[in-house]
Amino acid sequence: MGISDGKVALVTGASKGIGAGIAKGLAAAGAAVVVNYASSKEGANRVVSEIIAHGGKAFAAQGNNVSSTPTWETLPVEQPPSATGKGGLR
């Protein structure tokens, strides 16, 4: 069991560079990862594919407007993550 088993991580800028490395590291530790990207869909899909190929769970989600209020209905989660860490991928 990894340190992040059962957790969901949203990694911004995860389509390349440091963000991609963080996403892969969290997945290796057991987290399901939302690979967020602003413009590089190909890069995000590549990171998702690598995570899945190593037995992890991940999907790509585009978003670059951090000033707007998030709506959980638009994300593939059962419910919004809470302070207790509940919630997760559908």
C-alpha positions in Angstrom: 0.0 0.0 0.0 1.2 3.5 -0.9 1.1 6.6 1.3 -1.6 8.0 -1.0 -3.8 5.0 -1.4 -7.4 6.0 -1.7 -6.7 9.7 -2.2 -7.5 11.8 -5.3 -4.9 14.4 -6.4 -5.5 17.3 -8.7 -2.2 18.3 -10.2 -2.2 21.6 -12.1 0.2 22.0 -15.0 0.6 18.2 -15.1 1.0 17.9 -18.9 4.8 18.5 -18.8 7.8 19.2 -16.6 7.6 19.3 -12.9 3.8 18.9 -12.9 4.0 15.7 -14.9 6.6 14.4 -12.5 4.5 15.2 -9.5 1.4 13.5 -11.1 3.4 10.4 -11.8 4.9 10.3 -8.3 1.5 10.7 -6.7 0.1 7.9 -8.9 3.0 5.7 -7.9 2.2 6.4 -4.3 -1.4 5.1 -4.8 -3.4 8.3 -5.6 -5.9 8.6 -8.4 -4.7 11.6 -10.4 -6.5 14.4 -12.2 -4.0 15.6 -14.8 -4.9 19.2 -15.3 -3.7 21.1 -18.4 -4.3 24.5 -20.0 -3.3 23.9 -23.6 -1.3 20.7 -24.0 -3.9 18.0 -24.3 -1.4 15.7 -26.0 1.0 16.1 -23.1 -1.7 15.4 -20.6 -2.9 12.3 -22.4 0.7 11.1 -22.5 1.0 11.5 -18.7 -2.4 9.7 -18.2 -1.3 6.9 -20.4 2.0 6.5 -18.5 0.2 6.4 -15.2 -2.3 3.8 -16.4 0.4 1.7 -18.0 2.0 1.5 -14.5 -1.3 0.4 -12.9 -2.5 3.8 -11.7 -5.8 5.7 -12.2 -5.8 9.0 -14.0 -7.7 11.2 -16.4 -7.0 14.5 -18.1 -9.0 17.7 -17.4 -8.6 21.0 -19.2 -8.9 24.1 -17.1 -7.0 27.4 -16.9 -9.3 29.8 -15.2 -8.5 29.6 -11.5 -10.5 32.7 -10.7 -13.9 31.1 -11.4 -15.8 29.0 -8.8 -15.4 25.3 -9.5 -18.5 23.3 -10.1 -18.1 19.7 -9.0 -20.9 18.7 -11.4 -18.4 19.2 -14.3 -15.7 16.9 -12.9 -15.9 13.1 -12.9 -16.1 12.8 -9.1 -18.7 11.1 -7.0 -18.8 14.1 -4.6 -16.4 17.0 -3.8 -13.4 15.9 -1.8 -13.9 16.9 1.9 -11.5 17.7 4.7 -11.8 14.0 5.6 -10.6 13.0 2.2 -13.8 11.4 1.1 -15.0 11.6 -2.5 -13.4 10.1 -5.6 -13.4 9.2 -9.2 -16.6 7.9 -10.8 
